[in-house]
């Protein structure tokens, strides 16, 4: 027998082993690609959901800013001298000629127990 001669069945076994190895590599690559694709879909879905939530919150923020401005305007209006004078008339308050102050008798303070 020649050292260069290889029986056919030995060559066939090596070819079958090589084909099986190639199929395993292809399957592994396919599984990894599938997992990457699913992760990508999950990430895109999460980002689009978060984007929608951000838009809703930005609209709410704008509405709250407008409400704050309205309330500040209301406070400024209620603090105006004209408004205070109107309230004085409504409550039928009158000006006093002289203010009377109460002075405490001694310096002792009652303790609440």
Residue pairs with C-beta under 8 A, 6 or more apart in sequence:
77 83
